């Protein structure tokens, strides 16, 4: 890291003011490498967090898709036995988790 509040811009201007001496440019390169070395662990941790976040989103999407497929099979099963309007009402009234058997549901207690 730059010492004493120096930034890369101030080091570049310092190296240019001295006439671009080798020592000034070497100081600039060392400071730049130190800044990169300090940044690498943070970048690795951030990339790991991003990967974990995207895998969590993928898992959530797959769970929602799985629940939707179960609900569609629930609708198809009830549609073959009952009217479509009842199925649509049940689907939207009880939500996506209606594939779990319920004692209070007359359709589920009738054999589903």
N, CA and C atoms as an extended XYZ file, in Angstrom:
336
Properties=species:S:1:pos:R:3:atomname:S:1:resname:S:1:resid:I:1 pbc="F F F"
N         0.843       -1.182        0.000 N   UNK     1
C         0.000        0.000        0.000 CA  UNK     1
C         0.885        1.241        0.000 C   UNK     1
N         0.403        2.316       -0.557 N   UNK     2
C         1.186        3.550       -0.558 CA  UNK     2
C         1.433        4.038        0.852 C   UNK     2
N         2.650        4.525        1.082 N   UNK     3
C         3.041        4.982        2.404 CA  UNK     3
C         2.741        6.469        2.536 C   UNK     3
N         2.297        6.886        3.703 N   UNK     4
C         2.093        8.297        3.980 CA  UNK     4
C         1.021        8.948        3.135 C   UNK     4
N        -0.007        8.217        2.751 N   UNK     5
C        -1.101        8.800        1.994 CA  UNK     5
C        -0.812        8.976        0.518 C   UNK     5
N         0.229        8.343        0.024 N   UNK     6
C         0.535        8.462       -1.402 CA  UNK     6
C        -0.455        7.633       -2.212 C   UNK     6
N        -0.788        8.134       -3.359 N   UNK     7
C        -1.627        7.393       -4.287 CA  UNK     7
C        -0.825        7.110       -5.537 C   UNK     7
N        -1.372        6.260       -6.381 N   UNK     8
C        -0.673        5.941       -7.624 CA  UNK     8
C        -0.491        7.190       -8.479 C   UNK     8
N        -1.495        8.073       -8.480 N   UNK     9
C        -1.392        9.298       -9.287 CA  UNK     9
C        -0.260       10.180       -8.787 C   UNK     9
N        -0.139       10.305       -7.447 N   UNK    10
C         0.947       11.137       -6.923 CA  UNK    10
C         2.299       10.503       -7.211 C   UNK    10
N         2.367        9.178       -7.190 N   UNK    11
C         3.633        8.514       -7.508 CA  UNK    11
C         4.003        8.706       -8.968 C   UNK    11
N         3.001        8.645       -9.850 N   UNK    12
C         3.277        8.843      -11.273 CA  UNK    12
C         3.768       10.269      -11.508 C   UNK    12
N         3.115       11.244      -10.873 N   UNK    13
C         3.557       12.630      -11.067 CA  UNK    13
C         4.935       12.840      -10.461 C   UNK    13
N         5.201       12.158       -9.335 N   UNK    14
C         6.530       12.254       -8.726 CA  UNK    14
C         7.584       11.660       -9.648 C   UNK    14
N         7.272       10.513      -10.250 N   UNK    15
C         8.232        9.882      -11.154 CA  UNK    15
C         8.461       10.749      -12.383 C   UNK    15
N         7.417       11.406      -12.857 N   UNK    16
C         7.569       12.290      -14.010 CA  UNK    16
C         8.345       13.540      -13.656 C   UNK    16
N         8.145       14.064      -12.424 N   UNK    17
C         8.840       15.280      -12.013 CA  UNK    17
C        10.331       15.044      -11.860 C   UNK    17
N        10.685       13.856      -11.417 N   UNK    18
C        12.096       13.535      -11.244 CA  UNK    18
C        12.742       13.261      -12.594 C   UNK    18
N        11.945       13.153      -13.598 N   UNK    19
C        12.487       12.879      -14.915 CA  UNK    19
C        12.343       11.419      -15.275 C   UNK    19
N        11.512       10.701      -14.537 N   UNK    20
C        11.288        9.299      -14.851 CA  UNK    20
C        12.476        8.425      -14.495 C   UNK    20
N        13.098        8.701      -13.357 N   UNK    21
C        14.257        7.911      -12.966 CA  UNK    21
C        13.833        6.491      -12.658 C   UNK    21
N        14.771        5.611      -12.760 N   UNK    22
C        14.500        4.192      -12.542 CA  UNK    22
C        14.020        3.931      -11.117 C   UNK    22
N        14.580        4.635      -10.146 N   UNK    23
C        14.187        4.422       -8.750 CA  UNK    23
C        12.723        4.811       -8.523 C   UNK    23
N        12.313        5.912       -9.116 N   UNK    24
C        10.924        6.351       -8.946 CA  UNK    24
C         9.963        5.365       -9.598 C   UNK    24
N        10.310        4.871      -10.774 N   UNK    25
C         9.445        3.898      -11.445 CA  UNK    25
C         9.431        2.566      -10.708 C   UNK    25
N        10.554        2.166      -10.140 N   UNK    26
C        10.589        0.921       -9.364 CA  UNK    26
C         9.729        1.054       -8.102 C   UNK    26
N         9.766        2.246       -7.489 N   UNK    27
C         8.919        2.480       -6.322 CA  UNK    27
C         7.445        2.369       -6.709 C   UNK    27
N         7.116        2.938       -7.868 N   UNK    28
C         5.738        2.871       -8.355 CA  UNK    28
C         5.308        1.428       -8.608 C   UNK    28
N         6.161        0.643       -9.225 N   UNK    29
C         5.840       -0.761       -9.523 CA  UNK    29
C         5.682       -1.563       -8.233 C   UNK    29
N         6.556       -1.334       -7.255 N   UNK    30
C         6.457       -2.058       -5.979 CA  UNK    30
C         5.150       -1.722       -5.256 C   UNK    30
N         4.797       -0.443       -5.276 N   UNK    31
C         3.565       -0.046       -4.604 CA  UNK    31
C         2.344       -0.621       -5.317 C   UNK    31
N         2.371       -0.628       -6.642 N   UNK    32
C         1.259       -1.198       -7.405 CA  UNK    32
C         1.126       -2.692       -7.114 C   UNK    32
N         2.238       -3.407       -7.068 N   UNK    33
C         2.198       -4.842       -6.769 CA  UNK    33
C         1.692       -5.099       -5.356 C   UNK    33
N         2.059       -4.237       -4.414 N   UNK    34
C         1.575       -4.393       -3.041 CA  UNK    34
C         0.068       -4.176       -2.984 C   UNK    34
N        -0.415       -3.196       -3.734 N   UNK    35
C        -1.860       -2.955       -3.756 CA  UNK    35
C        -2.597       -4.137       -4.373 C   UNK    35
N        -2.059       -4.710       -5.423 N   UNK    36
C        -2.691       -5.882       -6.046 CA  UNK    36
C        -2.687       -7.075       -5.106 C   UNK    36
N        -1.577       -7.292       -4.401 N   UNK    37
C        -1.480       -8.431       -3.482 CA  UNK    37
C        -2.493       -8.297       -2.351 C   UNK    37
N        -2.725       -7.077       -1.883 N   UNK    38
C        -3.708       -6.874       -0.819 CA  UNK    38
C        -5.126       -7.044       -1.321 C   UNK    38
N        -5.348       -6.872       -2.596 N   UNK    39
C        -6.690       -6.948       -3.162 CA  UNK    39
C        -7.101       -8.379       -3.508 C   UNK    39
N        -6.142       -9.248       -3.796 N   UNK    40
C        -6.464      -10.601       -4.262 CA  UNK    40
C        -7.310      -11.412       -3.286 C   UNK    40
N        -6.996      -11.467       -1.996 N   UNK    41
C        -7.863      -12.256       -1.095 CA  UNK    41
C        -9.299      -11.740       -1.058 C   UNK    41
N        -9.452      -10.423       -1.133 N   UNK    42
C       -10.800       -9.856       -1.118 CA  UNK    42
C       -11.561      -10.232       -2.381 C   UNK    42
N       -10.872      -10.247       -3.507 N   UNK    43
C       -11.526      -10.638       -4.758 CA  UNK    43
C       -11.935      -12.105       -4.732 C   UNK    43
N       -11.074      -12.952       -4.184 N   UNK    44
C       -11.413      -14.376       -4.100 CA  UNK    44
C       -12.632      -14.594       -3.209 C   UNK    44
N       -12.679      -13.899       -2.088 N   UNK    45
C       -13.825      -14.033       -1.186 CA  UNK    45
C       -15.095      -13.515       -1.846 C   UNK    45
N       -14.982      -12.410       -2.561 N   UNK    46
C       -16.156      -11.854       -3.240 CA  UNK    46
C       -16.649      -12.791       -4.334 C   UNK    46
N       -15.741      -13.384       -5.084 N   UNK    47
C       -16.143      -14.319       -6.136 CA  UNK    47
C       -16.815      -15.549       -5.532 C   UNK    47
N       -16.305      -16.028       -4.400 N   UNK    48
C       -16.921      -17.168       -3.729 CA  UNK    48
C       -18.345      -16.826       -3.304 C   UNK    48
N       -18.539      -15.625       -2.755 N   UNK    49
C       -19.875      -15.196       -2.346 CA  UNK    49
C       -20.821      -15.109       -3.540 C   UNK    49
N       -20.330      -14.628       -4.667 N   UNK    50
C       -21.161      -14.527       -5.870 CA  UNK    50
C       -21.569      -15.915       -6.348 C   UNK    50
N       -20.628      -16.860       -6.340 N   UNK    51
C       -20.933      -18.226       -6.780 CA  UNK    51
C       -21.960      -18.864       -5.848 C   UNK    51
N       -21.792      -18.697       -4.547 N   UNK    52
C       -22.750      -19.255       -3.582 CA  UNK    52
C       -24.129      -18.634       -3.784 C   UNK    52
N       -24.173      -17.328       -4.038 N   UNK    53
C       -25.440      -16.642       -4.265 CA  UNK    53
C       -26.154      -17.195       -5.495 C   UNK    53
N       -25.423      -17.387       -6.595 N   UNK    54
C       -26.062      -17.890       -7.805 CA  UNK    54
C       -26.509      -19.342       -7.659 C   UNK    54
N       -25.747      -20.163       -6.930 N   UNK    55
C       -26.199      -21.531       -6.697 CA  UNK    55
C       -27.436      -21.548       -5.801 C   UNK    55
N       -27.521      -20.628       -4.853 N   UNK    56
C       -28.720      -20.534       -4.013 CA  UNK    56
C       -29.933      -20.137       -4.844 C   UNK    56
N       -29.742      -19.193       -5.765 N   UNK    57
C       -30.841      -18.812       -6.654 CA  UNK    57
C       -31.270      -19.977       -7.533 C   UNK    57
N       -30.305      -20.727       -8.032 N   UNK    58
C       -30.626      -21.880       -8.865 CA  UNK    58
C       -31.409      -22.920       -8.071 C   UNK    58
N       -30.988      -23.163       -6.830 N   UNK    59
C       -31.697      -24.121       -5.981 CA  UNK    59
C       -33.130      -23.656       -5.719 C   UNK    59
N       -33.303      -22.368       -5.446 N   UNK    60
C       -34.636      -21.825       -5.215 CA  UNK    60
C       -35.507      -21.963       -6.455 C   UNK    60
N       -34.947      -21.685       -7.606 N   UNK    61
C       -35.690      -21.820       -8.856 CA  UNK    61
C       -36.111      -23.265       -9.093 C   UNK    61
N       -35.214      -24.208       -8.834 N   UNK    62
C       -35.557      -25.619       -9.015 CA  UNK    62
C       -36.639      -26.063       -8.035 C   UNK    62
N       -36.575      -25.569       -6.797 N   UNK    63
C       -37.619      -25.916       -5.827 CA  UNK    63
C       -38.975      -25.357       -6.246 C   UNK    63
N       -38.996      -24.122       -6.743 N   UNK    64
C       -40.252      -23.540       -7.215 CA  UNK    64
C       -40.793      -24.300       -8.415 C   UNK    64
N       -39.908      -24.671       -9.321 N   UNK    65
C       -40.327      -25.431      -10.495 CA  UNK    65
C       -40.870      -26.794      -10.094 C   UNK    65
N       -40.219      -27.433       -9.120 N   UNK    66
C       -40.682      -28.732       -8.634 CA  UNK    66
C       -42.081      -28.606       -8.023 C   UNK    66
N       -42.297      -27.554       -7.214 N   UNK    67
C       -43.617      -27.334       -6.623 CA  UNK    67
C       -44.668      -27.048       -7.671 C   UNK    67
N       -44.296      -26.304       -8.711 N   UNK    68
C       -45.245      -25.993       -9.775 CA  UNK    68
C       -45.639      -27.248      -10.542 C   UNK    68
N       -44.672      -28.134      -10.795 N   UNK    69
C       -44.979      -29.386      -11.494 CA  UNK    69
C       -45.912      -30.242      -10.646 C   UNK    69
N       -45.659      -30.283       -9.331 N   UNK    70
C       -46.558      -31.043       -8.456 CA  UNK    70
C       -47.964      -30.460       -8.487 C   UNK    70
N       -48.058      -29.129       -8.473 N   UNK    71
C       -49.375      -28.494       -8.512 CA  UNK    71
C       -50.072      -28.735       -9.837 C   UNK    71
N       -49.339      -28.756      -10.917 N   UNK    72
C       -49.954      -29.023      -12.219 CA  UNK    72
C       -50.480      -30.460      -12.273 C   UNK    72
N       -49.728      -31.388      -11.696 N   UNK    73
C       -50.231      -32.764      -11.666 CA  UNK    73
C       -51.458      -32.859      -10.764 C   UNK    73
N       -51.479      -32.062       -9.691 N   UNK    74
C       -52.658      -32.001       -8.824 CA  UNK    74
C       -53.866      -31.506       -9.615 C   UNK    74
N       -53.679      -30.435      -10.400 N   UNK    75
C       -54.785      -29.906      -11.200 CA  UNK    75
C       -55.250      -30.918      -12.230 C   UNK    75
N       -54.320      -31.585      -12.876 N   UNK    76
C       -54.698      -32.557      -13.902 CA  UNK    76
C       -55.501      -33.698      -13.286 C   UNK    76
N       -55.053      -34.183      -12.121 N   UNK    77
C       -55.764      -35.275      -11.456 CA  UNK    77
C       -57.177      -34.853      -11.076 C   UNK    77
N       -57.318      -33.654      -10.522 N   UNK    78
C       -58.643      -33.193      -10.138 CA  UNK    78
C       -59.488      -32.799      -11.341 C   UNK    78
N       -58.854      -32.363      -12.404 N   UNK    79
C       -59.606      -31.986      -13.604 CA  UNK    79
C       -60.272      -33.207      -14.229 C   UNK    79
N       -59.612      -34.350      -14.139 N   UNK    80
C       -60.205      -35.560      -14.706 CA  UNK    80
C       -61.419      -36.006      -13.900 C   UNK    80
N       -61.519      -35.584      -12.632 N   UNK    81
C       -62.637      -36.002      -11.796 CA  UNK    81
C       -63.687      -34.908      -11.617 C   UNK    81
N       -63.270      -33.651      -11.677 N   UNK    82
C       -64.178      -32.541      -11.382 CA  UNK    82
C       -64.132      -31.508      -12.501 C   UNK    82
N       -64.934      -30.471      -12.366 N   UNK    83
C       -64.987      -29.431      -13.377 CA  UNK    83
C       -63.736      -28.559      -13.314 C   UNK    83
N       -63.406      -27.955      -14.439 N   UNK    84
C       -62.218      -27.109      -14.527 CA  UNK    84
C       -62.324      -25.897      -13.606 C   UNK    84
N       -63.500      -25.308      -13.489 N   UNK    85
C       -63.662      -24.104      -12.664 CA  UNK    85
C       -63.325      -24.378      -11.204 C   UNK    85
N       -63.736      -25.542      -10.707 N   UNK    86
C       -63.408      -25.894       -9.327 CA  UNK    86
C       -61.906      -26.034       -9.148 C   UNK    86
N       -61.254      -26.635      -10.128 N   UNK    87
C       -59.806      -26.837      -10.032 CA  UNK    87
C       -59.060      -25.514      -10.031 C   UNK    87
N       -59.478      -24.613      -10.900 N   UNK    88
C       -58.819      -23.308      -10.961 CA  UNK    88
C       -59.046      -22.545       -9.670 C   UNK    88
N       -60.263      -22.620       -9.133 N   UNK    89
C       -60.553      -21.950       -7.868 CA  UNK    89
C       -59.678      -22.505       -6.752 C   UNK    89
N       -59.604      -23.820       -6.660 N   UNK    90
C       -58.793      -24.445       -5.614 CA  UNK    90
C       -57.328      -24.084       -5.785 C   UNK    90
N       -56.857      -24.108       -7.022 N   UNK    91
C       -55.451      -23.821       -7.294 CA  UNK    91
C       -55.079      -22.412       -6.839 C   UNK    91
N       -55.916      -21.419       -7.158 N   UNK    92
C       -55.590      -20.042       -6.796 CA  UNK    92
C       -55.959      -19.715       -5.356 C   UNK    92
N       -56.964      -20.395       -4.808 N   UNK    93
C       -57.375      -20.107       -3.442 CA  UNK    93
C       -56.398      -20.699       -2.432 C   UNK    93
N       -55.991      -21.940       -2.645 N   UNK    94
C       -55.106      -22.614       -1.700 CA  UNK    94
C       -53.636      -22.397       -2.020 C   UNK    94
N       -53.303      -21.929       -3.204 N   UNK    95
C       -51.909      -21.629       -3.530 CA  UNK    95
C       -51.177      -22.834       -4.076 C   UNK    95
N       -49.870      -22.672       -4.138 N   UNK    96
C       -49.026      -23.680       -4.770 CA  UNK    96
C       -48.774      -24.894       -3.887 C   UNK    96
N       -49.127      -24.830       -2.609 N   UNK    97
C       -48.804      -25.932       -1.706 CA  UNK    97
C       -49.990      -26.857       -1.475 C   UNK    97
N       -50.963      -26.832       -2.353 N   UNK    98
C       -52.158      -27.636       -2.127 CA  UNK    98
C       -51.922      -29.120       -2.385 C   UNK    98
N       -50.780      -29.484       -2.954 N   UNK    99
C       -50.547      -30.899       -3.220 CA  UNK    99
C       -50.367      -31.694       -1.927 C   UNK    99
N       -50.172      -31.001       -0.794 N   UNK   100
C       -50.127      -31.676        0.498 CA  UNK   100
C       -51.561      -32.005        0.886 C   UNK   100
N       -51.775      -33.222        1.328 N   UNK   101
C       -53.144      -33.623        1.674 CA  UNK   101
C       -53.681      -32.787        2.823 C   UNK   101
N       -54.916      -32.412        2.696 N   UNK   102
C       -55.565      -31.592        3.708 CA  UNK   102
C       -56.869      -32.259        4.104 C   UNK   102
N       -57.119      -32.310        5.400 N   UNK   103
C       -58.354      -32.923        5.889 CA  UNK   103
C       -59.556      -32.035        5.594 C   UNK   103
N       -59.337      -30.714        5.543 N   UNK   104
C       -60.458      -29.805        5.345 CA  UNK   104
C       -60.855      -29.689        3.878 C   UNK   104
N       -60.034      -30.170        2.971 N   UNK   105
C       -60.341      -30.060        1.547 CA  UNK   105
C       -61.200      -31.248        1.133 C   UNK   105
N       -62.373      -30.957        0.605 N   UNK   106
C       -63.281      -32.042        0.229 CA  UNK   106
C       -62.731      -32.835       -0.953 C   UNK   106
N       -62.002      -32.187       -1.843 N   UNK   107
C       -61.443      -32.911       -2.989 CA  UNK   107
C       -60.329      -33.853       -2.550 C   UNK   107
N       -59.469      -33.371       -1.632 N   UNK   108
C       -58.370      -34.222       -1.181 CA  UNK   108
C       -58.891      -35.380       -0.343 C   UNK   108
N       -59.860      -35.113        0.509 N   UNK   109
C       -60.368      -36.189        1.361 CA  UNK   109
C       -61.218      -37.177        0.572 C   UNK   109
N       -61.566      -36.818       -0.677 N   UNK   110
C       -62.390      -37.730       -1.464 CA  UNK   110
C       -61.562      -38.738       -2.252 C   UNK   110
N       -60.267      -38.771       -2.034 N   UNK   111
C       -59.491      -39.820       -2.683 CA  UNK   111
C       -58.197      -39.391       -3.316 C   UNK   111
N       -57.883      -38.113       -3.329 N   UNK   112
C       -56.618      -37.687       -3.936 CA  UNK   112
C       -55.468      -37.945       -2.989 C   UNK   112
